[in-house]
Each structure stands twice: as C-alpha cells, then as structure tokens.
Amino acid sequence: MDGHRSIIIAVFSTSAGCGKTLTAINLAAGLAKEGYQTCLVDLDLQFGDVMGYLDMVSDVTLSDAQAALERDAASFWVEDYLTEYSCGGVSFSILPPPKEINDAYLVNVDTVAEIIQRMDSFNFIVLDLTSVFSTLNLVMLDMSTIINFIGVADFLPSIKNFKVGYDTLLRFEYEERKICLVENQADDDRYISYRDVEKLLGAQFFHRLPVDSQAITQSIRMGRPLMFSAPLSPLTQSYWQLVGRYTNRNATTAQLQEMGVEPAPKKESHFFSWFRGRNKREADGSK
C-alpha cells in the first residue's frame, strides 16, 4: 500500500443475502455523484451480481485483467479492463468478475492485489466481497481503509453471524475505527432491539439502513442505483447519509480541527487526510 492514495472501502458480511451488493453499488454511485473518481470491484468471483443488477454486460473481466498483467506487467493499463456505468450525468467504473465459474478458481490473490494497487487514479475503490473469510477477502480487508461490515439483525442466526464475524475481525487485529458496523433493514419495531444487538456486539452501529423493499425492487427492475430509481425513498436518503459520513461531507472546519485534522481541499475527505497522515508517519518512521 506504499504511496497508494485511493480510499478503499470493503463491503463485507458474514451472512448471504444481507444487502451487501446493493450497498456496494449505492456507495459507488453516491461517491461518484459527489464528484469522486470511483471504481466498484465485484470480487464475488463465482456469483457476482453487480453487472446483472445494473443490467450491463462487459467483454472484459477480472480474468482478462489478470492474464494481461501476468503476460506483460510493464504495458498493463488497468483502465483497459474496466466497464463504465453512466446515468444522469454520473458515472463510475466497474471491474466485473470472471464470466465462467471455472475461471474463478484460476484467479490469483497476489495478482488481484496488484490490480487494485494499480487503480491509484481513483479517489475511492469499493470492493464487493463474498461472505466468507477467504484468503482473497483477508488480503482485500488488509488493503482496505474502511471495512463496511454489514448485517441484518432480524433473527438469532443472523445476529450470531454478525457477532462471530465482528469478533473474528477483531481477533485478526483490525482496528475498531476501521470497522464500520452497518445494520441493514433496520426496524425499531422488531422484537429484538438494535440496542440489545449493540450490547451483544460490544460496539455501536456506525449506520442503520431502513427497510424499503418497494424501492429496492424498483431499483433492480430499472437496473439503476436507488438515487436514480427512487430518489425520495428513505433508504436512498440513508445511503446518502452513509456516503456523507465516509466523505465527511457535513463536517465544519471547526469540527475537523477538533478532531486534529486540517480542513481538506474541496472534494477531499477526512479519510483522505487521515490516510495521508498515516503514510507520512510511516515514511518518517522508516528514515
């Protein structure tokens, strides 16, 4: 990660069907809408849904990028293997997963890491990961600036997975401030209170996304992120708030100074300032 200027957001979960891909897509769309150069990488190598969700096809995938990089690293240009999604004047890049399941087994973890490293022209890279602690996922989590750890606290098995997953991340010594706990399908009328779930986890939710099945269905049918398919939905507004928290959109100069951070130039987030400060400290320590 030496010299890498991109902010990498890993969207991760330990439960399937919890809205991970939906969140990754809407984070990428929201960041792009804010004016950031953004790339969404679908690392669900066997059953990635990003392209299907957005009603897109691509002639090139991660497999093609890997083959090109291994064939001639000097002439490799990652942008040649990205597909652009555009709607309403907003666009972001996508690196699709392999087309064939068999190709997923041929993906090399070190090569994927190198491809991500070469995306340094992007302000934000959003990684849509699978719901397992695989070797690839662990490498991506290590590379990430932020772990957007998402789950649904609607019944005991999913809460257990949330707890086990969070405890495992801590056991792997990821910093607590790096892990952003996000509850999807939040509903205060549930029998199990989110406050009780927070007590079980031993940490507070960073953000809570409300339920809006109708808006999600409309989004999938239209093949568009929520901001374009259902802009007035409470879920859409909540995603906007989450994007704003990751970009520190609403922080005032005084608030930034209270956090010990100098106000960033326009279109640069607090996470950028923190990440650059960390790189500078590491560089100073190596002298």
Steps between C-alpha positions, in 0.01 A plus 500: 500500500804731495409820320145388422268800516163333444256445784395135485161408648447127544131410519506178699262273688486154652140445388377450145203702379553792738518774236875503450495550122217753523710699746816478291317625190334790678821600675678510165216698340484741791875560505496559124207740542709691753762551230753234599669273247361163611550138402279211614672160502278189509703237684221248532693295247244225442163672542563874473178700460622853425476480121163324510363751750599788272378317188844511342732268309872526444745343260784521754517379859740446787623185328607701194670757720690228682614336176620833360688594816672162520585513129658846498496700822688793349230577243202412719243778527218415742257745338495275191311238702241720668140553391334837553154537646335833424160645589374853548841651435659284770747226414725254677720214388440129561739206495273197439570150634589208269224395262542127566502330839802292396697821441435605859724217621785635288500847656827571679475693826832680459406606148167640621685700764732636231204599283344688792834671563504622142165676545670795665335748263172448687402691812286212627505127428198302625549124539196270496630193686352157563367398842796284607841549655681379188863570419395754237262676738761519775753656262238751386403580859868557577525744208179683587479835671145431620315175564128560448384194698131456425239268646130456574398467866158349438533155656744305715707317234578823314585678827730212590676533162534874558656440842734222383608704200571813703689306767706333228594834348618618841685174558680560171607832656317737270466837672155571639494842335556329163188283544172679434207290620199553273158354576288439193120474504494681833158492663441639849179295532683168502482280808880511527610858563801633310624628837507142625693399188750778566548370856562152363750630247668725754491788249253750357371496145677752282190528283153345471329455163118486511273249328355594161431187297297688240787737422745210472269310265461809283877552499566144385230512231639824360863390531590823673634604842240627742591867447374471141214255546354613835655833602235576763523165678610511866749226409649718227532790741666271753755390239568866432565549870738202504692640202514833678648338809772331294585824320450718809271712284327681785794564729580865568850643517469526878395136529793388289741702713351351817584157357857618444460507122576798280210588268545310175482662156171477315404144408743351750361314799613458858590143411742638240661723761526216751639257242761744374598582855550130569718460190710800602548360853604164356743669262649711780539192715696320231761772471 
